[in-house]
Amino acid sequence: MDFDRIKGGHFIQNLRRALPLPAHARPALIAFLRERGVIARGAPRLIILDVFDAGAAGGLMCRFSIADGAEASSFIAPLAQVALERKHPERPRLLRRRQAPPSGAA
């Protein structure tokens, strides 16, 4: 049994319950979007629309749209290239779910 895969599945399910999630692009994703002419300057606000596992080759991925964009386009990127907004009301609950309760706790 692959416990890492099971834990990853639970993590994806927890994130999906909180969708859509506001996020920010990390520097590598910003550079990628600029190279393709999607954004001009600054760091765009993102809205994560879906989260999925692309397998061993891709890992955890997300589908997102640009919050301030006029077009209704969505993009796919590794989940590691986005940062969830810290002030989102769902974020503390998601982080608590990720932490396993201490063994022997009643």
Residue frames relative to the residue before (quaternion, step in Angstrom):
aa qw qx qy qz dx dy dz
M 1.0000 0.0000 0.0000 0.0000 0.00 0.00 0.00
D 0.3006 -0.7618 0.5532 0.1522 3.57 -0.90 0.99
F 0.2491 -0.8201 0.5007 0.1211 3.58 -0.05 1.34
D 0.6092 0.5488 -0.3607 0.4446 3.61 1.05 -0.67
R 0.6509 0.5107 -0.3125 0.4668 3.58 1.01 -0.80
I 0.6363 0.5183 -0.3213 0.4725 3.59 1.04 -0.79
K 0.6579 0.4996 -0.3065 0.4728 3.60 0.93 -0.91
G 0.6392 0.5251 -0.3186 0.4629 3.58 1.02 -0.80
G 0.6371 0.5323 -0.3196 0.4568 3.57 1.05 -0.77
H 0.6507 0.4974 -0.3087 0.4836 3.56 1.02 -0.81
F 0.6247 0.5388 -0.3313 0.4580 3.59 1.02 -0.78
I 0.6527 0.5071 -0.3053 0.4728 3.59 0.96 -0.91
Q 0.6474 0.5164 -0.3211 0.4594 3.60 0.93 -0.86
N 0.6562 0.5106 -0.3104 0.4608 3.60 0.94 -0.85
L 0.6557 0.4950 -0.3138 0.4760 3.58 0.97 -0.81
R 0.6501 0.5321 -0.3247 0.4345 3.59 0.94 -0.86
R 0.6168 0.5533 -0.3503 0.4366 3.59 1.06 -0.65
A 0.7230 0.4394 -0.2308 0.4805 3.57 1.13 -0.66
L 0.4648 0.7017 -0.4388 0.3148 3.62 1.25 -0.07
P 0.5685 -0.1780 -0.8032 -0.0083 1.58 -2.11 1.33
L 0.2492 -0.7765 0.5681 0.1104 3.55 -1.10 0.79
P 0.3768 -0.7002 0.5480 0.2595 3.61 -0.92 0.80
A 0.0345 0.8002 -0.5949 0.0673 3.56 -1.04 0.80
H 0.3156 -0.6972 0.6027 0.2261 3.52 -1.41 0.06
A 0.4746 -0.6568 0.5061 0.2954 3.55 -1.17 0.62
R 0.3991 -0.6750 0.5641 0.2585 3.55 -1.10 0.72
P 0.7322 -0.4744 0.2549 0.4170 3.63 -1.17 0.47
A 0.6622 0.5045 -0.3327 0.4430 3.64 0.87 -0.80
L 0.6614 0.4858 -0.3076 0.4816 3.60 1.01 -0.75
I 0.6022 0.5427 -0.3543 0.4661 3.60 1.05 -0.71
A 0.6627 0.5022 -0.3037 0.4652 3.59 0.89 -0.93
F 0.6395 0.5300 -0.3171 0.4578 3.58 0.98 -0.85
L 0.6836 0.4836 -0.2816 0.4685 3.59 0.90 -0.93
R 0.6355 0.5224 -0.3248 0.4667 3.60 1.08 -0.71
E 0.6368 0.5449 -0.3260 0.4375 3.59 0.95 -0.89
R 0.7349 0.4086 -0.2178 0.4955 3.57 1.07 -0.73
G 0.5214 -0.6860 0.3836 0.3323 3.57 1.29 0.15
V 0.3879 0.7297 -0.4777 0.2981 3.58 1.21 0.39
I 0.7794 0.1122 -0.0541 0.6140 3.57 1.06 -0.78
A 0.4316 -0.7042 0.5034 0.2538 3.57 -1.16 0.58
R 0.7676 -0.2095 0.1759 0.5797 3.59 0.64 -1.09
G 0.6967 0.4428 -0.3435 0.4479 3.53 -1.26 0.30
A 0.4854 -0.6347 0.5152 0.3100 3.53 -1.34 0.16
P 0.3140 -0.7837 0.5016 0.1888 3.59 -0.48 1.12
R 0.4258 -0.6304 0.5711 0.3084 3.53 -1.26 0.48
L 0.1992 -0.7885 0.5760 0.0829 3.54 -0.97 0.92
I 0.2023 -0.7179 0.6456 0.1638 3.52 -1.32 0.38
I 0.2657 -0.7613 0.5711 0.1535 3.58 -0.55 1.16
L 0.2164 -0.8177 0.5295 0.0653 3.54 -0.69 1.19
D 0.7962 -0.0237 0.0425 0.6030 3.59 1.14 -0.65
V 0.1611 -0.7481 0.6374 0.0898 3.53 -1.28 0.53
F 0.1096 0.8001 -0.5819 0.0958 3.59 -0.92 0.88
D 0.4524 -0.6602 0.5324 0.2758 3.54 -1.32 0.37
A 0.2244 -0.7954 0.5540 0.1006 3.58 -0.65 1.12
G 0.6227 -0.5609 0.3379 0.4283 3.60 1.22 0.29
A 0.7845 -0.3564 0.2398 0.4472 3.51 -1.35 -0.11
A 0.6745 0.5125 -0.3037 0.4361 3.59 0.99 -0.75
G 0.8037 0.3088 -0.1449 0.4875 3.59 0.93 -0.84
G 0.3041 -0.7636 0.5129 0.2478 3.57 1.07 -0.66
L 0.7474 -0.3437 0.2814 0.4941 3.56 -1.20 -0.51
M 0.0759 -0.8000 0.5950 -0.0154 3.54 -0.85 1.06
C 0.1540 -0.7724 0.6044 0.1202 3.55 -1.26 0.30
R 0.2845 -0.6952 0.6293 0.1995 3.50 -1.29 0.53
F 0.0275 0.8209 -0.5655 0.0742 3.56 -0.75 1.05
S 0.2121 -0.7182 0.6358 0.1870 3.50 -1.36 0.22
I 0.4930 -0.6277 0.5069 0.3256 3.53 -1.25 0.39
A 0.4746 -0.7277 0.4241 0.2556 3.56 -0.60 1.20
D 0.7604 0.3677 -0.1973 0.4977 3.60 0.93 -0.84
G 0.4858 0.6950 -0.4206 0.3225 3.59 1.26 -0.02
A 0.4698 -0.6772 0.4933 0.2780 3.55 -1.05 0.80
E 0.6744 0.4661 -0.2890 0.4944 3.57 1.11 -0.66
A 0.4097 -0.7052 0.5259 0.2413 3.54 -1.17 0.62
S 0.2770 0.7817 -0.5096 0.2291 3.60 1.03 0.77
S 0.1528 -0.7556 0.6232 0.1319 3.53 -1.21 0.51
F 0.2295 -0.7714 0.5876 0.0837 3.52 -1.23 0.63
I 0.2726 -0.7347 0.5944 0.1806 3.56 -1.27 0.36
A 0.0951 0.7788 -0.6113 0.1038 3.55 -0.98 0.95
P 0.6135 -0.5115 0.4208 0.4299 3.59 -1.23 0.26
L 0.5592 -0.6214 0.4377 0.3309 3.56 -1.01 0.82
A 0.6049 0.5776 -0.3457 0.4254 3.59 1.14 -0.59
Q 0.6572 0.5241 -0.3099 0.4444 3.62 1.21 -0.37
V 0.6946 0.3790 -0.2815 0.5428 3.59 1.28 0.11
A 0.2286 -0.7474 0.6083 0.1380 3.53 -1.24 0.55
L 0.4098 -0.7039 0.5223 0.2525 3.58 -0.75 1.05
E 0.5202 -0.6215 0.4746 0.3434 3.56 -1.06 0.71
R 0.4737 -0.7114 0.4517 0.2560 3.56 -0.86 0.96
K 0.7115 0.4698 -0.2635 0.4512 3.58 1.07 -0.60
H 0.4148 0.7139 -0.4763 0.3023 3.59 1.23 0.08
P 0.5140 -0.6870 0.4119 0.3069 3.64 -0.78 0.94
E 0.6668 0.5065 -0.3102 0.4502 3.63 1.11 -0.52
R 0.5319 0.6894 -0.3936 0.2949 3.60 1.12 -0.58
P 0.6819 0.4685 -0.3364 0.4499 3.70 0.71 -0.81
R 0.6403 0.5198 -0.3294 0.4597 3.58 1.03 -0.75
L 0.6405 0.5221 -0.3245 0.4602 3.59 1.01 -0.77
L 0.6669 0.4997 -0.3041 0.4615 3.56 0.95 -0.87
R 0.6264 0.5250 -0.3434 0.4627 3.62 1.03 -0.72
R 0.6362 0.5304 -0.3340 0.4498 3.59 1.00 -0.75
R 0.6476 0.5366 -0.3228 0.4340 3.59 1.03 -0.73
Q 0.6674 0.4890 -0.3017 0.4738 3.58 1.09 -0.64
A 0.3587 -0.7319 0.5390 0.2125 3.55 -0.77 1.03
P 0.5045 -0.6338 0.4731 0.3463 3.60 -1.03 0.67
P 0.5740 -0.5959 0.4165 0.3768 3.61 -1.04 0.63
S 0.5271 -0.6379 0.4545 0.3298 3.56 -1.00 0.79
G 0.7919 0.2822 -0.2301 0.4903 3.54 -0.98 0.88
A 0.4867 0.6576 -0.4449 0.3643 3.59 1.27 0.07
A 0.3045 -0.7701 0.5345 0.1692 3.55 -0.97 0.81
